[in-house]
Amino acid sequence: MTNNMYAHETTGAIMKQEYVVLQEFSTIEQAIYYLRKNVQGKRNIHYVYMVNESQQLTGVLSIRELLLATNAYMLTDVMKREIVSLPTDLDQEEAAKVFRDKDLVSIPVIDDKRKLKGVIHVEDIIDVIHQEADEDIGMLTASGKEIDFRTKPLKAAGRRLPWLIILLFVGLISGGIIERFEETLEQVVALAFFMPMIAGMTGNTGTQSLAVVVRGLVSEKLDMKKTAKLLWRELLVGIIIGITCAIVVALIAFVWRGSLMLGFVVGISLLCTLIIGTLAGTIIPLILYKFNADPAVASGPLITTINDILSLLIYFGIATMFISKIM
């Protein structure tokens, strides 16, 4: 059940009221007796929380720690005072990151006066992760979030159109590049045959890298060392993929046209564009993440469109350099 008094997709909205609160000056024996009396009907009771006379959260104990403590002790003698807690207005995605980093099964939610308002359990966070993943997938495909089988056609189109209109105008640049190298195309018509393959493969590798990075950002806490390692790995991946695909397509071009130079131009172009496409799909979401923007906003179609432009520039640029030897 959601708490309607709190903003949507915040910790206050997803917290539960199933928890046990004890006065901090109770004895262990009193605490265990109270727990037995009040635990019926409550699920996921992993911790008990201690409050002072002003009902402010002051300590926490796991059920195991409580049962192992000596009966004559006070809760203040054994409770942990360093408490991981969440404010009521924290975004649920940020709360999921706290659960990931702290490795806890339950975290209390407090207001600005440190009064206990509820508890979020790891089961609630699993639901949040699924929901956020669905939204990220929607943005990755530029289909817009909150579109499902029940969304009306007009509403679904309205959410998708802004992205697609932007990409439409960006895509016109590709047409301008082709027009710019029209003379090259007229001299070697065979170059046109490989255009869709060059652009398509570059976009595919970029989208693959983007998906890997966005998935990794959900489960990893990136620092400079991890970022550098990721960039180096994706660079090597791009080189390996590029060399393999370049050799294959160069052989196809040579066998089809009997031109070694055509095979070289197509192969080296594909190698360069696949490396650039892989790096673009890695770097763009990392930049957005660095500036606290949602990396999933760097959608697959946007990466594909940018890579189309770069791949055509590289392809026709190399072809123009060697045009006299291809003919």
TINUDREN-919006 format. One record per residue (C-alpha): residue in three letters; z, x negated, y. Coordinates in pm, 1 decimal, always signed. Layout:
! residues N
+-----+----------+----------+----------+
!   r !       c3 !       c1 !       c2 !
+-----+----------+----------+----------+
! ALA !        Z !        X !        Y !
...
+-----+----------+----------+----------+
This chain:
! residues 327
+-----+----------+----------+----------+
!   r !       c3 !       c1 !       c2 !
+-----+----------+----------+----------+
! MET !     +0.0 !     +0.0 !     +0.0 !
! THR !    -92.5 !   -133.7 !   +343.2 !
! ASN !   +142.4 !   -132.6 !   +642.8 !
! ASN !    -45.9 !    +60.8 !   +909.7 !
! MET !   +176.8 !    -62.2 !  +1194.3 !
! TYR !    +29.9 !   -412.3 !  +1157.2 !
! ALA !   -321.7 !   -534.2 !  +1232.9 !
! HIS !   -580.1 !   -519.7 !   +955.5 !
! GLU !   -607.3 !   -829.8 !   +733.1 !
! THR !   -278.9 !   -981.2 !   +852.4 !
! THR !    +31.7 !  -1074.9 !   +656.1 !
! GLY !   +213.3 !   -771.9 !   +795.8 !
! ALA !    -54.1 !   -541.0 !   +656.4 !
! ILE !    -44.8 !   -683.0 !   +301.4 !
! MET !   +328.0 !   -759.5 !   +259.7 !
! LYS !   +539.0 !   -563.1 !    +13.1 !
! GLN !   +893.1 !   -425.7 !    +34.7 !
! GLU !   +989.9 !   -526.4 !   -319.0 !
! TYR !  +1251.7 !   -796.1 !   -265.0 !
! VAL !  +1627.0 !   -852.7 !   -288.6 !
! VAL !  +1833.0 !   -943.7 !    +18.1 !
! LEU !  +2189.0 !  -1079.1 !     -1.1 !
! GLN !  +2447.4 !  -1160.9 !   +262.0 !
! GLU !  +2479.0 !  -1539.2 !   +283.0 !
! PHE !  +2858.8 !  -1538.2 !   +250.1 !
! SER !  +2856.3 !  -1351.3 !    -81.8 !
! THR !  +2978.9 !  -1532.7 !   -391.7 !
! ILE !  +2743.8 !  -1611.7 !   -679.0 !
! GLU !  +2925.1 !  -1354.9 !   -892.5 !
! GLN !  +2882.2 !  -1085.0 !   -626.5 !
! ALA !  +2517.5 !  -1178.6 !   -585.1 !
! ILE !  +2441.4 !  -1150.1 !   -958.9 !
! TYR !  +2622.2 !   -814.3 !   -975.8 !
! TYR !  +2422.5 !   -686.6 !   -676.0 !
! LEU !  +2099.4 !   -813.3 !   -827.7 !
! ARG !  +2160.8 !   -626.5 !  -1153.3 !
! LYS !  +2231.6 !   -306.0 !   -963.4 !
! ASN !  +1927.8 !   -324.4 !   -733.3 !
! VAL !  +1651.1 !   -485.1 !   -934.8 !
! GLN !  +1553.1 !   -168.8 !  -1125.4 !
! GLY !  +1206.2 !    -44.6 !  -1036.8 !
! LYS !  +1114.0 !   -362.9 !   -851.5 !
! ARG !   +844.7 !   -598.1 !   -980.2 !
! ASN !   +775.9 !   -962.4 !   -905.0 !
! ILE !  +1134.4 !  -1051.4 !   -813.7 !
! HIS !  +1112.1 !  -1430.0 !   -824.8 !
! TYR !  +1350.2 !  -1513.6 !   -541.3 !
! VAL !  +1650.0 !  -1366.3 !   -362.4 !
! TYR !  +1676.2 !  -1404.3 !    +14.8 !
! MET !  +1989.5 !  -1465.8 !   +219.4 !
! VAL !  +2048.2 !  -1323.0 !   +567.0 !
! ASN !  +2325.5 !  -1364.6 !   +825.1 !
! GLU !  +2513.0 !  -1093.6 !  +1014.1 !
! SER !  +2213.9 !  -1047.6 !  +1247.2 !
! GLN !  +1987.4 !   -991.9 !   +943.0 !
! GLN !  +1803.1 !  -1316.4 !  +1014.0 !
! LEU !  +1660.5 !  -1502.2 !   +716.7 !
! THR !  +1875.9 !  -1810.5 !   +651.9 !
! GLY !  +1818.6 !  -1913.7 !   +290.4 !
! VAL !  +1641.1 !  -1860.0 !    -39.0 !
! LEU !  +1721.2 !  -1906.7 !   -407.8 !
! SER !  +1509.8 !  -1862.5 !   -716.1 !
! ILE !  +1649.7 !  -1626.0 !   -978.2 !
! ARG !  +1690.9 !  -1922.5 !  -1213.6 !
! GLU !  +1891.0 !  -2120.6 !   -955.2 !
! LEU !  +2111.8 !  -1818.8 !   -889.9 !
! LEU !  +2190.4 !  -1763.8 !  -1259.4 !
! LEU !  +2268.7 !  -2133.4 !  -1317.1 !
! ALA !  +2510.5 !  -2159.7 !  -1021.9 !
! THR !  +2888.3 !  -2147.5 !  -1069.6 !
! ASN !  +3031.4 !  -1799.5 !  -1010.7 !
! ALA !  +3297.6 !  -1913.5 !   -763.3 !
! TYR !  +3044.5 !  -2077.6 !   -530.4 !
! MET !  +2923.7 !  -1907.8 !   -216.2 !
! LEU !  +2553.9 !  -1853.3 !   -163.5 !
! THR !  +2575.1 !  -2079.8 !   +141.6 !
! ASP !  +2679.4 !  -2364.1 !    -91.4 !
! VAL !  +2368.1 !  -2351.2 !   -307.6 !
! MET !  +2093.0 !  -2175.2 !   -112.5 !
! LYS !  +1791.9 !  -2364.3 !    +22.1 !
! ARG !  +1776.6 !  -2357.0 !   +398.6 !
! GLU !  +1426.4 !  -2501.1 !   +433.4 !
! ILE !  +1226.7 !  -2182.5 !   +393.1 !
! VAL !   +850.3 !  -2145.2 !   +381.1 !
! SER !   +781.8 !  -1820.4 !   +567.0 !
! LEU !   +491.6 !  -1639.7 !   +731.9 !
! PRO !   +477.1 !  -1448.3 !  +1062.6 !
! THR !   +371.1 !  -1084.7 !  +1051.0 !
! ASP !    +53.0 !  -1144.5 !  +1252.1 !
! LEU !    -93.3 !  -1434.1 !  +1050.8 !
! ASP !   -449.9 !  -1385.7 !   +923.5 !
! GLN !   -448.6 !  -1318.6 !   +549.2 !
! GLU !   -695.3 !  -1601.5 !   +485.4 !
! GLU !   -454.8 !  -1848.3 !   +649.4 !
! ALA !   -173.9 !  -1706.2 !   +435.6 !
! ALA !   -381.8 !  -1777.3 !   +125.6 !
! LYS !   -409.4 !  -2141.9 !   +233.8 !
! VAL !    -28.2 !  -2162.7 !   +266.0 !
! PHE !     +9.2 !  -2031.3 !    -90.3 !
! ARG !   -242.5 !  -2290.4 !   -206.5 !
! ASP !    -72.1 !  -2579.5 !    -27.6 !
! LYS !   +288.5 !  -2487.5 !   -109.5 !
! ASP !   +226.8 !  -2366.8 !   -467.2 !
! LEU !   +467.4 !  -2070.6 !   -440.3 !
! VAL !   +463.2 !  -1733.6 !   -616.0 !
! SER !   +623.7 !  -1542.0 !   -327.1 !
! ILE !   +663.0 !  -1608.3 !    +45.8 !
! PRO !   +878.7 !  -1401.6 !   +287.8 !
! VAL !   +730.3 !  -1251.5 !   +603.6 !
! ILE !   +946.2 !  -1259.9 !   +918.0 !
! ASP !   +915.2 !  -1132.7 !  +1274.0 !
! ASP !   +962.4 !  -1336.7 !  +1592.2 !
! LYS !  +1342.2 !  -1293.0 !  +1561.8 !
! ARG !  +1337.5 !  -1436.0 !  +1207.7 !
! LYS !  +1426.5 !  -1098.4 !  +1056.9 !
! LEU !  +1289.5 !  -1041.9 !   +707.2 !
! LYS !  +1017.7 !   -775.3 !   +714.8 !
! GLY !   +860.1 !   -809.2 !   +370.5 !
! VAL !   +735.6 !  -1041.4 !    +98.3 !
! ILE !   +385.7 !  -1141.5 !     -9.8 !
! HIS !   +336.6 !  -1218.8 !   -378.6 !
! VAL !    +71.1 !  -1441.0 !   -527.9 !
! GLU !    -87.5 !  -1131.5 !   -686.5 !
! ASP !   -153.7 !   -996.0 !   -335.2 !
! ILE !   -311.0 !  -1328.2 !   -234.4 !
! ILE !   -546.1 !  -1321.1 !   -533.6 !
! ASP !   -681.3 !   -989.8 !   -401.3 !
! VAL !   -720.1 !  -1149.8 !    -56.0 !
! ILE !   -913.3 !  -1444.4 !   -201.2 !
! HIS !  -1153.9 !  -1205.9 !   -377.1 !
! GLN !  -1201.2 !  -1004.9 !    -57.3 !
! GLU !  -1259.9 !  -1313.2 !   +160.0 !
! ALA !  -1500.0 !  -1455.3 !   -100.6 !
! ASP !  -1703.0 !  -1132.1 !    -91.4 !
! GLU !  -1720.2 !  -1154.9 !   +289.9 !
! ASP !  -1825.0 !  -1520.3 !   +273.0 !
! ILE !  -2100.9 !  -1437.1 !    +25.2 !
! GLY !  -2219.9 !  -1164.4 !   +260.8 !
! MET !  -2241.7 !  -1413.7 !   +547.7 !
! LEU !  -2402.0 !  -1678.8 !   +326.7 !
! THR !  -2687.5 !  -1440.3 !   +258.4 !
! ALA !  -2689.3 !  -1310.2 !   +616.8 !
! SER !  -2650.3 !   -960.3 !   +477.1 !
! GLY !  -2343.1 !   -887.9 !   +688.4 !
! LYS !  -1991.2 !   -821.0 !   +566.4 !
! GLU !  -1855.7 !   -487.9 !   +451.4 !
! ILE !  -2186.5 !   -375.6 !   +305.0 !
! ASP !  -2154.3 !   -220.8 !    -39.2 !
! PHE !  -2323.0 !    +43.9 !   -255.1 !
! ARG !  -2182.4 !   +323.6 !    -36.4 !
! THR !  -2297.9 !   +186.3 !   +301.6 !
! LYS !  -2555.2 !   +409.0 !   +474.3 !
! PRO !  -2907.8 !   +262.3 !   +516.2 !
! LEU !  -2901.4 !   +272.4 !   +897.3 !
! LYS !  -2559.4 !   +105.4 !   +911.6 !
! ALA !  -2655.8 !   -162.1 !   +657.8 !
! ALA !  -2977.8 !   -238.0 !   +845.9 !
! GLY !  -2788.5 !   -261.1 !  +1175.9 !
! ARG !  -2555.0 !   -523.4 !  +1031.4 !
! ARG !  -2836.1 !   -732.4 !   +886.8 !
! LEU !  -3084.4 !   -711.2 !  +1173.1 !
! PRO !  -2913.0 !   -942.4 !  +1429.2 !
! TRP !  -2928.9 !  -1237.7 !  +1188.0 !
! LEU !  -3283.1 !  -1162.5 !  +1081.6 !
! ILE !  -3411.6 !  -1117.9 !  +1438.2 !
! ILE !  -3266.5 !  -1458.9 !  +1533.1 !
! LEU !  -3422.7 !  -1618.8 !  +1225.7 !
! LEU !  -3753.7 !  -1448.1 !  +1302.1 !
! PHE !  -3778.8 !  -1624.2 !  +1638.4 !
! VAL !  -3659.6 !  -1954.0 !  +1492.6 !
! GLY !  -3921.1 !  -1915.5 !  +1219.3 !
! LEU !  -4195.5 !  -1894.7 !  +1481.5 !
! ILE !  -4134.5 !  -2264.3 !  +1544.9 !
! SER !  -4268.4 !  -2331.0 !  +1195.8 !
! GLY !  -4591.7 !  -2158.5 !  +1293.1 !
! GLY !  -4612.0 !  -2373.9 !  +1605.0 !
! ILE !  -4575.5 !  -2688.8 !  +1395.3 !
! ILE !  -4859.6 !  -2582.5 !  +1163.6 !
! GLU !  -5079.3 !  -2508.5 !  +1463.9 !
! ARG !  -4992.9 !  -2849.0 !  +1612.6 !
! PHE !  -5119.0 !  -3021.6 !  +1297.2 !
! GLU !  -5418.1 !  -2791.7 !  +1247.4 !
! GLU !  -5658.7 !  -3084.9 !  +1277.7 !
! THR !  -5479.5 !  -3268.3 !   +995.5 !
! LEU !  -5501.7 !  -2957.4 !   +777.5 !
! GLU !  -5873.1 !  -2914.3 !   +848.1 !
! GLN !  -5944.0 !  -3271.2 !   +741.7 !
! VAL !  -5736.0 !  -3253.3 !   +420.3 !
! VAL !  -5722.3 !  -2890.3 !   +306.7 !
! ALA !  -5527.6 !  -2992.7 !     -6.5 !
! LEU !  -5220.8 !  -3049.2 !   +212.3 !
! ALA !  -5189.2 !  -2671.6 !   +260.1 !
! PHE !  -5142.4 !  -2625.9 !   -114.1 !
! PHE !  -4812.4 !  -2818.9 !   -108.7 !
! MET !  -4671.1 !  -2666.6 !   +211.9 !
! PRO !  -4477.7 !  -2375.4 !    +50.8 !
! MET !  -4337.3 !  -2607.5 !   -215.7 !
! ILE !  -4215.3 !  -2866.4 !    +39.3 !
! ALA !  -4048.8 !  -2604.7 !   +261.0 !
! GLY !  -3910.4 !  -2400.8 !    -28.7 !
! MET !  -3754.7 !  -2695.2 !   -211.9 !
! THR !  -3590.3 !  -2822.7 !   +106.0 !
! GLY !  -3438.0 !  -2482.1 !   +177.9 !
! ASN !  -3317.4 !  -2448.8 !   -180.4 !
! THR !  -3131.3 !  -2780.4 !   -181.0 !
! GLY !  -2975.5 !  -2702.9 !   +156.9 !
! THR !  -2850.8 !  -2365.0 !    +36.7 !
! GLN !  -2708.3 !  -2521.6 !   -280.3 !
! SER !  -2513.7 !  -2779.7 !    -76.4 !
! LEU !  -2394.1 !  -2508.3 !   +161.0 !
! ALA !  -2258.4 !  -2299.9 !   -128.8 !
! VAL !  -2078.8 !  -2603.7 !   -274.6 !
! VAL !  -1917.0 !  -2691.5 !    +59.6 !
! VAL !  -1805.3 !  -2335.4 !   +142.3 !
! ARG !  -1655.9 !  -2297.5 !   -206.9 !
! GLY !  -1480.5 !  -2632.8 !   -169.3 !
! LEU !  -1332.1 !  -2546.4 !   +169.6 !
! VAL !  -1156.7 !  -2248.1 !    +12.7 !
! SER !   -980.0 !  -2460.4 !   -249.9 !
! GLU !   -948.6 !  -2800.9 !    -79.6 !
! LYS !   -772.5 !  -2932.3 !   +228.0 !
! LEU !  -1025.1 !  -3170.1 !   +380.9 !
! ASP !   -933.3 !  -3491.1 !   +560.7 !
! MET !  -1153.6 !  -3777.1 !   +682.1 !
! LYS !  -1144.2 !  -3954.0 !   +346.3 !
! LYS !  -1244.2 !  -3645.4 !   +148.0 !
! THR !  -1513.1 !  -3556.4 !   +402.8 !
! ALA !  -1666.3 !  -3904.7 !   +385.5 !
! LYS !  -1654.6 !  -3892.5 !     +4.8 !
! LEU !  -1825.2 !  -3552.0 !     +3.3 !
! LEU !  -2100.3 !  -3667.8 !   +240.9 !
! TRP !  -2162.6 !  -3981.3 !    +34.5 !
! ARG !  -2179.5 !  -3779.1 !   -287.1 !
! GLU !  -2423.3 !  -3526.8 !   -140.5 !
! LEU !  -2637.2 !  -3809.8 !     -3.4 !
! LEU !  -2658.7 !  -3960.4 !   -353.4 !
! VAL !  -2731.9 !  -3615.2 !   -498.7 !
! GLY !  -3011.9 !  -3570.2 !   -245.9 !
! ILE !  -3159.0 !  -3911.8 !   -329.6 !
! ILE !  -3146.9 !  -3849.8 !   -707.3 !
! ILE !  -3298.3 !  -3501.8 !   -676.5 !
! GLY !  -3551.9 !  -3625.5 !   -421.6 !
! ILE !  -3673.9 !  -3918.1 !   -632.3 !
! THR !  -3704.5 !  -3704.5 !   -946.1 !
! CYS !  -3893.7 !  -3420.2 !   -775.7 !
! ALA !  -4106.5 !  -3664.9 !   -572.4 !
! ILE !  -4229.8 !  -3842.7 !   -886.7 !
! VAL !  -4315.4 !  -3512.0 !  -1054.6 !
! VAL !  -4505.8 !  -3367.3 !   -757.5 !
! ALA !  -4680.2 !  -3698.7 !   -683.8 !
! LEU !  -4815.9 !  -3704.2 !  -1039.6 !
! ILE !  -4932.2 !  -3342.8 !  -1004.1 !
! ALA !  -5110.1 !  -3423.2 !   -676.1 !
! PHE !  -5274.7 !  -3731.9 !   -826.4 !
! VAL !  -5392.9 !  -3552.3 !  -1141.5 !
! TRP !  -5516.9 !  -3249.3 !   -945.6 !
! ARG !  -5705.0 !  -3431.5 !   -668.9 !
! GLY !  -5746.7 !  -3779.4 !   -815.5 !
! SER !  -5602.4 !  -3923.6 !   -494.9 !
! LEU !  -5320.9 !  -4174.4 !   -528.2 !
! MET !  -5255.4 !  -4163.4 !   -152.9 !
! LEU !  -5225.0 !  -3782.2 !   -153.7 !
! GLY !  -4970.3 !  -3810.6 !   -432.9 !
! PHE !  -4783.3 !  -4074.6 !   -231.9 !
! VAL !  -4779.5 !  -3862.1 !    +86.5 !
! VAL !  -4659.9 !  -3548.1 !    -92.2 !
! GLY !  -4403.3 !  -3740.3 !   -298.0 !
! ILE !  -4252.1 !  -3940.7 !    -11.1 !
! SER !  -4245.2 !  -3627.2 !   +208.2 !
! LEU !  -4058.2 !  -3433.2 !    -58.0 !
! LEU !  -3812.6 !  -3720.6 !   -105.7 !
! CYS !  -3731.8 !  -3734.7 !   +266.7 !
! THR !  -3705.8 !  -3359.0 !   +311.6 !
! LEU !  -3480.2 !  -3307.3 !     +8.7 !
! ILE !  -3238.1 !  -3573.7 !   +132.9 !
! ILE !  -3234.1 !  -3417.4 !   +480.9 !
! GLY !  -3202.0 !  -3065.2 !   +337.7 !
! THR !  -2903.5 !  -3164.4 !   +122.4 !
! LEU !  -2728.2 !  -3334.6 !   +414.2 !
! ALA !  -2798.3 !  -3043.0 !   +650.3 !
! GLY !  -2646.0 !  -2799.1 !   +402.0 !
! THR !  -2338.2 !  -3020.5 !   +385.5 !
! ILE !  -2289.1 !  -3124.8 !   +748.1 !
! ILE !  -2339.5 !  -2787.9 !   +923.2 !
! PRO !  -2052.8 !  -2602.2 !   +748.4 !
! LEU !  -1826.9 !  -2906.3 !   +791.9 !
! ILE !  -1893.3 !  -2909.0 !  +1167.1 !
! LEU !  -1812.1 !  -2537.1 !  +1190.1 !
! TYR !  -1494.4 !  -2592.8 !   +987.9 !
! LYS !  -1393.0 !  -2877.7 !  +1219.9 !
! PHE !  -1421.1 !  -2646.4 !  +1520.9 !
! ASN !  -1217.9 !  -2373.2 !  +1345.4 !
! ALA !  -1521.0 !  -2151.0 !  +1294.4 !
! ASP !  -1587.5 !  -1979.9 !   +963.2 !
! PRO !  -1822.1 !  -2218.0 !   +774.8 !
! ALA !  -1976.4 !  -1924.3 !   +590.6 !
! VAL !  -2138.7 !  -1823.8 !   +920.8 !
! ALA !  -2385.1 !  -2108.1 !   +853.9 !
! SER !  -2577.5 !  -1866.9 !   +636.7 !
! GLY !  -2825.9 !  -1959.4 !   +367.3 !
! PRO !  -3124.6 !  -1814.0 !   +557.2 !
! LEU !  -3029.9 !  -2009.1 !   +871.3 !
! ILE !  -3007.7 !  -2335.4 !   +677.2 !
! THR !  -3338.0 !  -2253.2 !   +506.8 !
! THR !  -3512.2 !  -2184.5 !   +839.3 !
! ILE !  -3388.5 !  -2507.1 !   +997.7 !
! ASN !  -3492.3 !  -2702.9 !   +690.2 !
! ASP !  -3836.1 !  -2538.7 !   +698.2 !
! ILE !  -3891.5 !  -2677.1 !  +1047.3 !
! LEU !  -3770.1 !  -3025.4 !   +955.5 !
! SER !  -3968.6 !  -3037.0 !   +631.3 !
! LEU !  -4295.7 !  -2936.5 !   +799.2 !
! LEU !  -4246.9 !  -3194.2 !  +1074.5 !
! ILE !  -4186.2 !  -3469.1 !   +819.2 !
! TYR !  -4468.2 !  -3356.1 !   +587.5 !
! PHE !  -4736.8 !  -3334.0 !   +855.1 !
! GLY !  -4604.9 !  -3638.9 !  +1036.0 !
! ILE !  -4640.9 !  -3857.3 !   +724.9 !
! ALA !  -4976.8 !  -3696.6 !   +638.4 !
! THR !  -5109.5 !  -3767.7 !   +987.0 !
! MET !  -5002.1 !  -4131.7 !   +960.0 !
! PHE !  -5202.6 !  -4176.2 !   +638.7 !
! ILE !  -5485.1 !  -3927.5 !   +710.0 !
! SER !  -5756.3 !  -4191.5 !   +705.2 !
! LYS !  -5652.7 !  -4310.8 !   +359.4 !
! ILE !  -5615.6 !  -3962.8 !   +207.6 !
! MET !  -5973.4 !  -3853.9 !   +291.9 !
+-----+----------+----------+----------+
